[in-house]
Amino acid sequence: MDIGNTIKELRRQKGLKQNELAEKAQITQAYLSKIENNSKEPTISSLKAIANSLDVPLPILFFRSMTIEDVEPEKRVAFEILLPSIKGMVDSFI
């Protein structure tokens, strides 16, 4: 799972600076920076606050963070085929 890069990507898509998202989510910019760089694992409450601040449902945040390593080996081919279409569909809603 690559939650940090997903948050960073969504933040940029929404046109938010790191300090702006941190303020909206009521966390420090330093903590958000560590999350985005995958050097700190966020708490579930922090993830909820970040997702709410990005106007993204938490399950969507988790889905967008999935990597091939998160999928069982026998399902990876299907995951790679379906991922671009599903991501595109999800992105059209957020």
C-alpha positions in Angstrom: 0.0 0.0 0.0 1.3 3.4 -0.9 -0.9 5.7 1.2 1.6 8.6 1.3 1.9 9.1 -2.4 -1.8 8.7 -2.8 -2.5 11.5 -0.3 0.2 13.7 -2.0 -1.3 13.1 -5.4 -4.9 13.8 -4.3 -3.7 16.9 -2.4 -2.0 18.2 -5.5 -5.1 17.4 -7.7 -7.2 19.5 -5.3 -4.7 22.4 -5.6 -3.8 22.3 -1.9 -0.4 23.0 -0.4 0.8 20.7 2.3 0.3 23.3 5.0 -3.3 23.9 3.8 -4.2 20.2 4.0 -2.6 19.8 7.3 -4.6 22.7 8.7 -7.8 21.4 7.3 -7.1 17.9 8.8 -6.0 19.4 12.1 -2.6 17.7 12.0 0.9 19.3 11.8 2.5 19.9 8.5 5.5 17.9 9.7 3.3 14.9 10.4 1.6 15.2 7.0 5.0 15.4 5.3 6.1 12.2 7.0 2.9 10.5 6.0 3.3 11.7 2.3 6.9 10.4 2.3 5.8 7.1 3.8 8.2 7.5 6.7 5.3 7.6 9.2 2.3 5.3 9.3 -0.8 7.4 10.0 -3.4 6.5 12.6 -6.9 5.7 11.3 -8.2 8.9 12.8 -5.6 10.9 10.9 -6.5 9.1 7.7 -10.2 9.9 8.3 -9.4 13.5 8.8 -7.2 13.7 5.7 -9.8 11.9 3.6 -12.5 14.2 4.8 -10.3 17.2 4.1 -9.7 16.0 0.6 -13.4 15.2 0.1 -12.6 11.6 -0.6 -14.3 8.6 1.1 -11.8 6.7 3.2 -12.4 3.4 1.3 -11.5 5.2 -1.9 -8.3 6.5 -0.3 -7.4 2.9 0.6 -8.3 1.6 -2.9 -6.2 4.2 -4.6 -3.3 3.3 -2.4 -3.3 -0.4 -3.3 -0.2 -1.7 -5.1 0.4 -5.0 -6.9 2.0 -6.3 -3.7 -1.3 -6.0 -1.9 -3.0 -8.5 -4.2 -2.8 -12.3 -4.0 -0.3 -13.5 -6.7 -3.0 -15.5 -8.5 -5.1 -12.3 -8.9 -2.4 -9.9 -9.9 -3.0 -10.2 -13.7 -6.7 -9.3 -13.3 -5.8 -6.5 -10.9 -3.3 -5.0 -13.5 -5.9 -5.2 -16.2 -8.8 -3.7 -14.2 -6.9 -1.1 -12.2 -6.6 1.6 -14.8 -10.3 1.4 -15.7 -11.5 1.4 -12.1 -9.1 4.2 -11.1 -10.4 6.3 -14.0 -14.0 5.7 -12.9 -13.3 6.5 -9.3 -11.3 9.6 -10.2 -14.3 10.9 -12.2 -16.3 11.0 -9.0 -13.7 12.7 -6.8 
